[in-house]
Amino acid sequence: MSRSWKRVVLKLSGEALMGGQTHGLDQGTLDRIAGDIANAARAGAEIGIVVGGGNFFRGIQGADKGIDRARADSIGMLATVMNALALEHAIEKKGQPARALSAVPMPYVCQPYSRQAALNHLAKGRVVVLAGGTGNPFFTTDTGAVLRAAELSADAVLKATQVDGVYSADPKKDPTATRYDTLTHGEAIEKNLGVMDTAAFAIARENAIPIIVFSIAEPEAITHALAGRGRQTVVMP
C-alpha cells in the first residue's frame, strides 16, 4: 500500500526501549528509534508520540501484586514520564527539536499537556512526546494514543510492536498464524485480535482514524510506515 501520512501519533511501548535488557532503557535502541523519528520529522511529518512505561512499571502488574489499581496506574503514568524525558533528549541529540508534555502536571520536569500547546509545538516543527497516558487510571496508553490522535486531528495512529503487523494468532506461539494486510476496526474487535483494547478501537472507529501496526525492530521502521512501505497491517474505519 502506497500512502503517506502527514500528521501521526506514534504509540511506542516502554518495552520497545529495553532492547535486549530485562528492564530500563537500552541506549543503543533509544538512539536508533530517536534517529528514525528525527529523520521522519525532517522529511515533513508532524509527529506526536505516546510512550508507555512498561520497561519500568506496568499498572496492571502492580495491581496483581496487591497495589490498588488506581494507585498502580498512577505509578505507571510516572514511568511514562521517565521514558518521555529520555526520548525527548535522544531526539534532540539527533538535531530534531522535541518537547515532552505530561498529562500528569509536573511543571518542574516538563510542560503540562494541553491540546493547544501540543498543536503549537507541532506547527513549529517539533516532535511532541506525550507522557502520562490520559492522566487517569484504568485507561491504557493505547487508549491514550488514539485519544491524542483524535484531539490533534492526526491522520493515523502508528502502533509500533514487536511483530510486523496483525496476525490471526500469536506468530511466536503458532507457526500457522497468518498476517493481515488490511482489517476494519470492526473485524479486529470481532476476531479479538488484541491489536488495541476496546476503548481505543471505539475512539478510533468513531473518529475514523486508521491504525497502522508494524514492527519497531526493523531499520527505518517509522519512516517506512509513514510512507506505506514495508510489512504492516492497516486497520481502517
Buried (B, 14 or more C-beta within 10 A) or exposed (E): EEEEBEBBBBBBBBBBBBBEEEEBBBEEBBBBBBBBBBBBBEEEBBBBBBBBBBBBBBBEEBBEEEBEBEEBBBBBBBBBBBBBBBBBBBBBBBEBBBBBBBBBEEEEBBBBBEEEBBBEBBEEEBBBBBBBBBBBBEBBBBBBBBBBBBBBEBBBBBBBBEBBBBBEEEBEEEEEEEBBEBBEBEBBBEEEBEBBBEBBBBBBBEBEBBBBBBBBBBEBBBBBBBBBBBBBBBBBE
